Amino acid sequence: MNDAPAHDLTDKVVLVTGATGGIGRVLTPMLVAARAKVVLVSRQHDRLEDLAASVGVPDTHCLLKDTDLRDPAQAREMVADVITCFGGIDVVVNLIGNWAPGKVADTSDEVWAEQLGSNLYTVFHVLREAVPHMTEGGVIVNAGNAEPVEGKGGQLAYAVAKGGVHTLTRSLALELKPRGIRVNAILPRNVDTPGNRALQPDADPSGWPSAEEVAQVIMLLISPGAGVVSGALVPVRGKS
Ligand SMILES: NC(=O)c1ccc[n+]([C@@H]2O[C@H](COP(=O)([O-])OP(=O)(O)OC[C@H]3O[C@@H](n4cnc5c(N)ncnc54)[C@H](OP(=O)(O)O)[C@@H]3O)[C@@H](O)[C@H]2O)c1
């Protein structure tokens, strides 16, 4: 009997930013089950250690990097450490996010900078460093959000940042097509995570996609089954 996982990522190095978030901590065990070597990135080392311990990933297959990816220097150092440790990068999944509401006249310089910094600059900083080390067959998955761009106003800085992620995804897919590297984005909306339940205590979460369902879409985009898909902005909306 063949007991290989559906997506066999043996010897693939998968870098996940925002790994300790609602989606990242569900995606990580899927990657480990698929035998990937994982690089888990967020700012808080204790949360990264808790995640690695809960998944039971061997030290030889896991690198934990507490890194603030709003800072380009930290992004550079983090990717250099990954190359020293594992020798290359096959997959990058960008799951850092931060949401703040605000109409145009109410958006302070601080909120504007923080929203672009967390949601867009983190993606640019890590990909600028990682892409030169990626080879044919490489995959990048970003996290956008159609809702603030096409659905509901009043979250201007977040909308601009996520719109930037959408454009970065499509433009980079064109740039990297000759190198055989695919770039796509998932566009979730109200994923059923502890964070969203806390933010929206009166909402009905029954139509929201689970974090598992969103992570499965990421696994699908990583897999050879999606080998002809690049430049796609994939809505992941559950039943809502
Ligand atoms: N959940 C949803 O409903 C939803 C909907 C649409 C789009 N999305 C997008 O999907 C992605 C994942 O969502 P999620 O719900 O899993 O997010 P989340 O639970 O808020 O997790 C965010 C993660 O990013 C890390 N992080 C934040 N700022 C960072 C920084 N400057 N440098 C390094 N790490 C940083 C956090 O850890 P530390 O705080 O320890 O650094 C955490 O691991 C995000 O891009 C989000 O915008 C989510």
The ligand as an SDF file (V2000), in Angstrom:
LIG
                    3D

 48 52  0  0  0  0  0  0  0  0999 V2000
   -8.4570   35.3630    8.7260 N   0  0  0  0  0  0  0  0  0  0  0  0
   -9.2130   35.9560    7.8080 C   0  0  0  0  0  0  0  0  0  0  0  0
  -10.4440   36.0360    7.9190 O   0  0  0  0  0  0  0  0  0  0  0  0
   -8.5890   36.5520    6.5930 C   0  0  0  0  0  0  0  0  0  0  0  0
   -9.4150   37.1420    5.6030 C   0  0  0  0  0  0  0  0  0  0  0  0
   -8.8170   37.7000    4.4860 C   0  0  0  0  0  0  0  0  0  0  0  0
   -7.4480   37.6890    4.3550 C   0  0  0  0  0  0  0  0  0  0  0  0
   -6.6950   37.1050    5.3290 N   0  0  0  0  0  0  0  0  0  0  0  0
   -5.2510   37.1360    5.1720 C   0  0  0  0  0  0  0  0  0  0  0  0
   -4.7130   35.8230    5.3260 O   0  0  0  0  0  0  0  0  0  0  0  0
   -3.4510   35.9120    5.9700 C   0  0  0  0  0  0  0  0  0  0  0  0
   -3.4450   35.0090    7.2030 C   0  0  0  0  0  0  0  0  0  0  0  0
   -4.5080   35.3980    8.0580 O   0  0  0  0  0  0  0  0  0  0  0  0
   -4.5830   34.9090    9.5710 P   0  0  0  0  0  0  0  0  0  0  0  0
   -5.9810   35.0720   10.0240 O   0  0  0  0  0  0  0  0  0  0  0  0
   -3.9020   33.5870    9.7150 O   0  0  0  0  0  0  0  0  0  0  0  0
   -3.6740   36.0360   10.2830 O   0  0  0  0  0  0  0  0  0  0  0  0
   -3.3810   36.2250   11.8430 P   0  0  0  0  0  0  0  0  0  0  0  0
   -4.0480   35.1520   12.6420 O   0  0  0  0  0  0  0  0  0  0  0  0
   -3.6630   37.6460   12.1820 O   0  0  0  0  0  0  0  0  0  0  0  0
   -1.8070   35.9510   11.9570 O   0  0  0  0  0  0  0  0  0  0  0  0
   -0.8620   36.8900   11.5240 C   0  0  0  0  0  0  0  0  0  0  0  0
    0.5210   36.2570   11.6380 C   0  0  0  0  0  0  0  0  0  0  0  0
    1.4940   37.1800   11.1560 O   0  0  0  0  0  0  0  0  0  0  0  0
    2.5150   37.3590   12.1610 C   0  0  0  0  0  0  0  0  0  0  0  0
    3.0010   38.7210   11.9700 N   0  0  0  0  0  0  0  0  0  0  0  0
    2.2860   39.8700   12.0490 C   0  0  0  0  0  0  0  0  0  0  0  0
    3.0610   40.9250   11.7550 N   0  0  0  0  0  0  0  0  0  0  0  0
    4.2950   40.4330   11.4780 C   0  0  0  0  0  0  0  0  0  0  0  0
    5.5240   41.0190   11.1070 C   0  0  0  0  0  0  0  0  0  0  0  0
    5.6430   42.3660   10.9720 N   0  0  0  0  0  0  0  0  0  0  0  0
    6.6080   40.2350   10.8870 N   0  0  0  0  0  0  0  0  0  0  0  0
    6.5120   38.8870   11.0570 C   0  0  0  0  0  0  0  0  0  0  0  0
    5.3510   38.2620   11.4060 N   0  0  0  0  0  0  0  0  0  0  0  0
    4.2610   39.0300   11.6180 C   0  0  0  0  0  0  0  0  0  0  0  0
    1.7970   37.0700   13.4830 C   0  0  0  0  0  0  0  0  0  0  0  0
    2.6560   36.6620   14.5310 O   0  0  0  0  0  0  0  0  0  0  0  0
    3.3800   37.7400   15.5290 P   0  0  0  0  0  0  0  0  0  0  0  0
    2.3180   38.7040   15.9500 O   0  0  0  0  0  0  0  0  0  0  0  0
    3.9350   36.8830   16.6120 O   0  0  0  0  0  0  0  0  0  0  0  0
    4.4510   38.3700   14.7160 O   0  0  0  0  0  0  0  0  0  0  0  0
    0.9390   35.8790   13.0450 C   0  0  0  0  0  0  0  0  0  0  0  0
    1.7460   34.7160   12.9860 O   0  0  0  0  0  0  0  0  0  0  0  0
   -3.2200   37.3990    6.2700 C   0  0  0  0  0  0  0  0  0  0  0  0
   -2.4840   37.9970    5.2290 O   0  0  0  0  0  0  0  0  0  0  0  0
   -4.6120   37.9640    6.2660 C   0  0  0  0  0  0  0  0  0  0  0  0
   -4.6550   39.3550    5.9500 O   0  0  0  0  0  0  0  0  0  0  0  0
   -7.2200   36.5410    6.4390 C   0  0  0  0  0  0  0  0  0  0  0  0
  1  2  1  0
  2  3  2  0
  2  4  1  0
  4  5  1  0
  4 48  2  0
  5  6  2  0
  6  7  1  0
  7  8  2  0
  8  9  1  0
  8 48  1  0
  9 10  1  0
  9 46  1  0
 10 11  1  0
 11 12  1  0
 11 44  1  0
 12 13  1  0
 13 14  1  0
 14 15  2  0
 14 16  1  0
 14 17  1  0
 17 18  1  0
 18 19  2  0
 18 20  1  0
 18 21  1  0
 21 22  1  0
 22 23  1  0
 23 24  1  0
 23 42  1  0
 24 25  1  0
 25 26  1  0
 25 36  1  0
 26 27  1  0
 26 35  1  0
 27 28  2  0
 28 29  1  0
 29 30  1  0
 29 35  2  0
 30 31  1  0
 30 32  2  0
 32 33  1  0
 33 34  2  0
 34 35  1  0
 36 37  1  0
 36 42  1  0
 37 38  1  0
 38 39  2  0
 38 40  1  0
 38 41  1  0
 42 43  1  0
 44 45  1  0
 44 46  1  0
 46 47  1  0
M  CHG  2   8   1  16  -1
M  END
$$$$
